[in-house]
Amino acid sequence: MGFVDIRQSRCTEAVLDARHLPFTNEAFDIDLCNQVMEFIPNLLCVANEIYRMLKPRSIAIISNPAVFPPYGHAKWRIMPDGYKRLLARFSEYEVDSEINTVASFFSSNQPLFGYHSP
């Protein structure tokens, strides 16, 4: 599967709702969710969908901005402690914040690596 979005564009291969994805259980080795979670009304539902689609011993990479306040249509700013609840089903996770630059003060991304294991 290539680029999935909520709106059609010239780069989009599929327009889908992240709460109900049409993929089988354990279909993917990796899931990349880049700058999406802050726009999702039901974060736990989407986190569970990511978990459902991942094969055992696979990885999810989730990135979101941590700058305040939320802008545009964004609903959330997810801090590291927030991921504890969202990723409770994952066997382990790691949060790696961009904190070593001046730019990070304004627009810190938090790449998150979640590991799915049985």
ChimeraX attribute file (.defattr): number of C-alpha atoms within 10 A of each C-alpha:
attribute: neighborCount
match mode: 1-to-1
recipient: residues
	/A:1	6
	/A:2	8
	/A:3	11
	/A:4	17
	/A:5	16
	/A:6	12
	/A:7	9
	/A:8	12
	/A:9	12
	/A:10	5
	/A:11	10
	/A:12	13
	/A:13	13
	/A:14	15
	/A:15	13
	/A:16	14
	/A:17	13
	/A:18	21
	/A:19	17
	/A:20	10
	/A:21	13
	/A:22	10
	/A:23	11
	/A:24	10
	/A:25	13
	/A:26	15
	/A:27	12
	/A:28	19
	/A:29	14
	/A:30	18
	/A:31	17
	/A:32	15
	/A:33	17
	/A:34	16
	/A:35	15
	/A:36	17
	/A:37	23
	/A:38	21
	/A:39	16
	/A:40	17
	/A:41	13
	/A:42	13
	/A:43	19
	/A:44	17
	/A:45	15
	/A:46	19
	/A:47	22
	/A:48	16
	/A:49	17
	/A:50	25
	/A:51	25
	/A:52	19
	/A:53	21
	/A:54	22
	/A:55	18
	/A:56	16
	/A:57	14
	/A:58	17
	/A:59	23
	/A:60	23
	/A:61	18
	/A:62	20
	/A:63	23
	/A:64	23
	/A:65	24
	/A:66	22
	/A:67	15
	/A:68	12
	/A:69	10
	/A:70	14
	/A:71	11
	/A:72	7
	/A:73	9
	/A:74	16
	/A:75	15
	/A:76	19
	/A:77	18
	/A:78	18
	/A:79	14
	/A:80	15
	/A:81	9
	/A:82	10
	/A:83	18
	/A:84	13
	/A:85	11
	/A:86	16
	/A:87	19
	/A:88	14
	/A:89	17
	/A:90	19
	/A:91	12
	/A:92	13
	/A:93	18
	/A:94	14
	/A:95	17
	/A:96	13
	/A:97	18
	/A:98	16
	/A:99	13
	/A:100	9
	/A:101	9
	/A:102	10
	/A:103	10
	/A:104	15
	/A:105	13
	/A:106	12
	/A:107	15
	/A:108	20
	/A:109	19
	/A:110	23
	/A:111	20
	/A:112	22
	/A:113	18
	/A:114	26
	/A:115	23
	/A:116	25
	/A:117	15
	/A:118	9
